[in-house]
Amino acid sequence: MKIQTILYTAFPKRTIRRAYLPLVFLFTGFFYGGTAAKAQDPGFSQFFASPLSLNPALTGKFNGVVRVAGNYRNQWPDINNAFITSTISVDAPILRNKLPENDTWGMGFMAMTDKTSSGILTQNYFSFTTAYHKSLDEDGLHQLGVGFQGTYANKSLDGTRLNFEDGLQLDGTWLRSPTEAINSQYVNVNYFDMGLGLLYNGSNGTNNYYFGASAYHLNHPKESFLGVDTINVPTRLTLHGGGFFPITGSPSTIYVSGLFNSQFGSHEVVLGGAWAVNANNDLDNPVNFYAGLWGRFTYTTDALIPYVGLDFGNFSLGVTYDVNVSSLQPASQSRGGVEISLIYIKKASDGRRGIPCPRF
């Protein structure tokens, strides 16, 4: 899901009401019955396939030497390329031979870019993450992790591409607004951001389950495009959990996961699961096929999210498509957004025994 960016950070309220451009539609009328735009962050329907944007405590939490994850989302492309969001992240466990057995210390880096309305508003984020996972038992079946994320954010607004009501001519063309200075400026905002996360992972040796919580913008960074109204970015709280449950005597496994986001009075819930089949009956180098469905809910049902996936070698590929079922249907024609994820995990060659890790 693309969760809106802070519109009123870019424009005073007076300007919002008078601006006629795709941004106004994208940021206001379609969410929550036309209520005022809420300050929220970019995100993914495949939240489970973007670990470092979901929870800093997921850093290093995988069985392998290094993990590279890439995500791409194009939401409502027919509405002036409404939202295009991409990330790439790299993380790895470090000091393996220096830590107690079954403990993990991970470090990672993530870059995210989010373009709104064909790039009129562009947001870039560069994050450093680290997490420590402490084993709670001698077999490493239960672990508790704590993670930290520091982010440098850069946001740019191309005011030269904005159109305002008082610039509309009788022939349908637009001229520069005589009252809105922003329409002739290209402005930038930069700030440092902080986030924290917790993660519990448990297993009975067969089934695996996990629960996590993360909080972003803990330092409430200030941002203002016009230098008139300074807005503190509100904290976002994320709760998530899930698990996987192999079916005894079958090559199939059931995966479930859920997400709750809350920021500045806006809330979303994503729930669903997938069925996976091991096609080659190889547990060490499996070829797994996935088919699943998630649903996203705000105050009403927002979208249905069918999912297909494939594990092959060291790669995991996932594809989803949001089917909009909200009141935005007349404008979106039930179209949502295509999303693609690709994860590469280099496996360890030292014969080290793997520990339970979240999959969804």
Buried (B, 14 or more C-beta within 10 A) or exposed (E): BBBBBBBBBBBBEEBBEBBBBBBBBBBBBBBBEEEEBBBBBBBBBBBBBBBBBBBBBBBBBBBBBBBBBBBBBBBBEEBBBBBBBBBBBBBBBEEBEEBEEBBBBBBBBBBBBBBBBEEBBBBBBBBBBBBBBBBBEEBBBBBBBBBBBBBEBBBBBBBEBBBBEEBBEEEEEBEEBEEBEBBEBEBEBEBEBBBBBBBBBBBEEEBBBBBBBBBBBEBEBEBEBBEEEEBBBBBBBBBBBBBBBBEEEEBBBBBBBBBBBBBBEBBBBBBBBBBBBBBEEEEEEBBBBBEBBBBBBBEEEBBBBBBBBBBBEBEBBBBBBBBBBBBBEEBBEBBBBBBBBBBBBEBBEEEEEEBBBBBB
